[in-house]
Amino acid sequence: MRIRTFDEYQAAYQKSVEDPEEFWAEIAQNFHWRKPWTKTLQWNFTEPNVKWFIGGKLNITENCLDRHLAEQGDQPAIIWEPNDPAEAGVTLTYKMLFDQVCRFANVLKRNGVQKGDRVCIYMPMVPELAIAVLACARIGAIHSVVFGGFSAQSIADRINDAQCKVVVTADGAYRGNKEIPLKSTVDDALIGCPSVEKVIVLTRTRTPVSMLKGRDVWWEQELKQVTAECPAEEMDAEDMLFILYTSGSTGKPKGVVHTCGGYMVYAAYTFQNVFQYEAGQTHFCTADIGWITGHSYIVYGPLACGATSIIFEGVPTYPDAGRFWDIVDKYKVDILYTAPTAIRSLMGFGLEKVENHDLSSLQVLGSVGEPINEEAWHWYDEHIGKGRCPIVDTWWQTETGGILISPLAGITKTKPTYATLPLPGVQPILVDENGKEIEGNGVSGNLCMKFPWPGILRTTYGDHERCRQTYFATYPGLYFTGDGCLRDEDGYYRITGRVDDVLNVSGHRIGTAEVENAINMHTGVVESAVVGYPHDIKGQGIYAYVITDQEPNGHDADLTKRDILATVSRVIGPIAKPDKIQFVTGLPKTRSGKIMRRILRKIAEGDTSNLGDTTTLLDPAVVEEIKAGAL
Ligand code: PRX
């Protein structure tokens, strides 16, 4: 399953296109299956219906844990670095992690969780988060991890959509110099969640919490009641492994569903090849496990390959902007995987934060989540990689389960800002607005995939039609990514950003409709329109145009802005707070009532010289007013 040269990459790629079933069957044989599959792939992109390794039986935790015990049981599986560097960290060997996963799996069972039940996990970045995830997988429960920065309302929406039976949380979380009350947020959420029967609460911050009799139990006390014996549940390759919610261009987040067999094979295969992981290496992915990057490249991919994976609880700037480099130095990190927004932010703190650290252990640098600009790419290369570490700019999505387009470290010739070439098994195609293929090189278009890979989403939870509509209906017969893309003269791919109404703020996907809905909940707001604009650190910032029933002025305007921000935080979470709010008396609409976002985007970008065709506008005067008041 390991590619070592560019020739091998080309041969693997060719085989994966000519005989995808044989190609993936050979790779899948490297894993432990309770029962082999009878057919490797069945698919169509019309319904859509994609199944990999049909009839195969396995448990992903046997692959991530049990099978490593004999030879590397004493090797660290997880190294945990707490928020506060003065607090002692934790190292869990494969044996210890196995033991804790089995015990917590028994806690889940004790609290009524059975195969197929959904469990919501809302936790800080502590080892117990990975333990809870793996414990669900051990017993065949479907985990739905909700990022610890989301609001009570967002948790409730996700719990209700999946009808979760149990919530696993902690009293609180530490992030930088903040203490975040997780349990009380869960309590607020659960007012509207009748499906939840039990809440398991880990002690982390010792923040006072209310424990509801009959519903809430402490993690530590539950552990005392169970044994370490927990045989893995036998799962079908196509049984659901997890749900992860992500934003789209419509208001409500979608529950992207991944299944056991294909996801495992794909996460592990891509981890090993993209990062060129070698046995014994330490991998530091700075994402949160609440996002897909954490699922695939902190938990499942590295553990399936027997790697040592670092979980970092804090933020890159606490206690100072040298924290990542401290961690690299302290644990002799081999592979560092982070986001352009973090790089851009750290660049601003100057080189002295980097230079007093020994970064010589680094072998490979990764980037993910958003397009990486040239300046950040070169800074990462020169000052972190010291010009000797390949950078892998990995393009993928929650829906793809793992990396689709990326260099293989040290094998594919890199080019700043290019994700370069598709991985074996990945068949990209660029199409124009009408779905017509754009052939040749030196072209750009909408990025689609014409063939399934094992990690592709199978459905959106509880609403298969929505999955079809969102990804498979725009261009019949193709999976549509929502991204625009350029293919240069060398056939290298460069992702240029979303072509739909989805923003990418600090690597987080945020739907404009979601933010608008949240703003509109504020009393006095009549209507709003949200667009993105270029932001030096975040990649994209959020610009909101808001109509209120009484136009606020001066101090009133400041208060209203503050309250709108509080509303958005409350409804979605702080990550969705607009960076700029402009009060307007009208929005540019067509005669049929559609907001002309193109115009709003231009104004937000500060480019008002050429607004394009405005002849279909109902009231052109509105545009002049908005231009005059632009922030
Ligand atoms: O627009 C692309 C951008 O992030 C989107 C996927 O977001 P999400 O599902 O939250 O997953 C993020 C982590 C995999 C994509 O549609 N994106 C992700 N990686 C890159 C990227 N854009 C450019 N270059 C990348 N390397």
Residues whose N, C-alpha, C, O or C-beta is under 5 A from the ligand:
A	BS01	PRX	T293 S367 V368 G369 E370 P371 I372 D393 T394 W395 W396 Q397 T398 E399 T481 D483 I495 G497 R498 G507 R509
